[in-house]
């Protein structure tokens, strides 16, 4: 038997280090050739690392969230034959260091929980003479439970400190919570209504790794390096929405349904012809602004892992339906984690939207090293005065940010007014 050492591969593009996001195998696992061992992340994409050999995992070279240099040892596998590291002795990993067994998956009825910061709500004092059940663990000892179970317990008004866990290391399982409820127990012997207002002391520390870390770094870098200013304008979308509805009725079944995005992209393509300084990237280290005739539009896309920006290339050469189809494809690839590195880089201007949650005004962060981002807010039906009469109109704000080092305020305002002209008179979108 021999040992095969797999090192962090050179992914190319001058990348010197990558982040280890997740292990797909553990010490002692049997692996086959081409089986995925781990996921690593560069600045642009998540890459799967396959095994070139079959064997048994002897040692892992890093932990999830660790940044590793290209060429560093990733994993050691015991193989039949000589291997590529014969004569190397591998110390056995202590049993106490083995990873705990995974928690049982929550039932389908469990509500999801996001990694948002906890919200502390001042609780009124509750006085009761009822019997108080003793806690299931010592003071200061934190209960171990999954996020889904914590959410369920919170909704039920149950303090996990008082629930006995049957899982590994005292982990509280769904059946433990069910049994606690079935016994009719309450953490302080108070009524269900009072339980809703009890003090809570649960805390959950979540490591910022993987895509979440990359997002944090990119946003921090963009805000640190770019002096943002935001310009907001109100757009009457009534005529554009009427056109979109008509086009979908006529061609939606055969060519696909249009959203607002392809029409807005068309307006951006036309707008940057008169304002080339908007469709640009600024290398502030070299002091060079590069303006582009090609319009590569980044589409800010929310995924389960976080925000990514796939790129629709050459929007200037696409019609509405081609743009719509490509946006759909890119969004699906991004949300499934299958987007290629080249599909996540190279944008010259970005569009961002929160859809129905778009609010009235936002201050979008520029996608460095670009110099502009166009933000779409929520569309609402409002009474407006037109020709002296009050009429209902579909209104929407554009909240767009610019790099004030290379884009003057007047030019930014003129650019947005140009977009407004195209969107309020949609026939001009198709007049060259």
Buried (B, 14 or more C-beta within 10 A) or exposed (E): EBBBBBBBBEBEEEBEEBBBBEBBBEBEBEBEEEBEBBBBBBBBBBBEBBBEBBBBBBBBBBEBBEEBEBEEBBBBBBBEEEBBBEEEEEEEEEEEEEEEEEBEEBEEEBEEBEEEEEEEEEEEEEEEEEEEBEBBBEEEEEBBBBBBBBBBBBEEBBBBBBBEBEBEEBBBBBEBBEBBBEEEEBBBBBEEEBBEBBEBEBEEEEEEBBBBBBBEEBBEEBEEBBEBBBBBBBBBBBBBBEBBEEBBEEBBEEBBBBBBBBBBBBBBBBBBEEBEBBBBBBEBEEEEBEBBEEBBBBBBBBBEBBBBBBBBBEBBEBEBBBBBBBBBBBBEBBBEBEBEBEBBBBBBBBBBBBEEEBEEEBEBBBBBBBBBBBBBBBBEEEEBEEEEEEEEBBBBBBBBBBBBEBBEEEBBBBBBEBBBBBBBEBEEBEEE
